[in-house]
Amino acid sequence: MLQQKPKMNRRDFLKLMGAFASAASVSAVVTACAPEQLPGPDPTRVVPVNPTGVPPEPVLPPVQLGIIALNRMAYGPRPGDIDAFNALGSSDDQRLRAYVSQQLNPDSIDDSEFEARYAAAGFETLHKTQDELYFDHVASNPYDSNNDEYWQWYAKPAYELVDATFLRAVYSKKQLVEVLADFWHNHFNVYFWQDDGAPLLASYNRDVLRAHMHGNFRQLLEAVATHPSMLYYLNQNNSSDAGPNENFARELFELHTLGAENYLGVMDPNLVTKDANGIAVGYVDNDVYESARALTGWRVDDDIYEYEDGIEKTGRFIYYKPWHDRFNKLVLGKYIPPDQPDMQDGRDVLDLLANHPGTARFISRKLARRFISDDPPDSVVQAAAQTFMDFRSAPDQLKRVVETILLSPEFRSTWGAKIKRPIEAAISMMRAVNTDFTKLPGGIPWMCSMMGQAMFERRPPDGYPDVKEAWANSMSMLYRWNFAIAISENWMDDEEQQRIIRTDILAQTPAELRTAESLADFWIPRILNRPMSDADRQAVIAVMAQDYGTQEELPQDHIDWVLPGMVEVILMSPDFQWK
């Protein structure tokens, strides 16, 4: 009979995990204090830490393409996903092409598992039309800033959208849809609480971003520009000929289309170089001012001033002609004549921007940054930009651009060039350890906010950053570790609110595994789908063993107590955090 050894208290246990993490490359992420201190992993292999100068260990095999694909086109693999990817063909090229095709044609995917969970969640507002959202949660909900019931009902569609987004990201097989929905919300960022935008956020996400993500950029651009959530957020709702508001027009240039990289500064617009079609190669401040004038009258039908003729309280987009600046404008070298038909001035601006080569490069670079590396190679940016321009009139333009990036050689050869952002890290942890939930406990979004990325709550219009320097800091990493602990040890159940989230680490572990070494060798490939370096593997084994031998049979209460902690260490390893 095995002798029972004393169980460590939690404080000592966590100290031990930290000590072992510091002794191995696990610490590269956990103890990061500044971006420059982070490792720069080899794109194709795992390299062990070698601080002592001893000969390096043998190089581990290259990272499988399935791991790359499922960490970039998806929120990391769930159990069985890598096997499913490998079954798609007899070669890496066949598998990748098949997976990309599958993900870019989401209607062909059987998503019944997710759909059952979604139905069971019982969302009360997400089925509502834009009109219903506005009427139910704004127009017929008397404003009372001191009434909690008012705020709960007002914001319920947005809160349910957060829950549903996590549910989709964890369980839906249409993973690329979820990644792209996140990308486009960050690109066309709208803040959760802006004016009357919160109740309409569900419509913005569903009817604009998700509806157009595989479509035509010009159509997406106008759908964004005419949705009340964006009109409220960037103050376009208050823009009139008497006082054009430049907020939306400026972000339309700087963030949504041409980007700051094509800004030429303050200069005479007549001196800007033009291309063969007579279009300015970049934009100046005057282009922003003139575009703001072109967009006057684009607003929400919300009767904000009560006395306006023809304005009611529907919450819909409306072109309000009395507020439009009817005179001539000059935008990007093109003359816009006076007294055009309704909305034509604004649509001319959107046409110029959507068809500009600078926009093609800017959008392509941002997409490549999301899928390939923080500083994507010019080769893939140029290839994607060419696709953008070649198919600028096609109904599936954006789908073709994304396909160009995902099938590029650069996509396959840059593993380790990016770090998971907080929400990506949280969701990938939940997927990796097969966390079970239907309604999301409030602690999950709160912990993401503590990591620095509260869903749909980025106040500045630039969206959350997509480079490792923004996230590789000690506070963010600390809360990542806390998140790993919370889901591995089931800290966040809210049974009173029927928001139950469970991760059964023990039930997922074969009962015959009784040693630290065997448990580590089960969970490392289970989570990472590949081996660790020997140095990191030994650190993980040591966390599990504590003062037992690495091949000594462990008592059940020791396994019960320590195994979730070992899983947490794997989740916080650089192998898991990089993508």
PyMOL commands that set and color helices and strands:
alter all, ss='L'
color gray80, all
select helices_A, chain A and resi 10-23+27-30+35-37+65-72+81-86+92-104+106-108+112-121+130-139+148-171+175-187+197-212+217-225+228-233+236-238+247-256+260-262+269-271+285-294+321-323+344-354+357-371+378-390+397-406+409-412+422-432+443-450+468-470+474-488+495-497+516-528+534-545+556-571+574-577
alter helices_A, ss='H'
color red, helices_A
select strands_A, chain A and resi 298-300+317-319+329-331+334-336+436-437+501-502
alter strands_A, ss='S'
color yellow, strands_A
deselect
rebuild
show_as cartoon
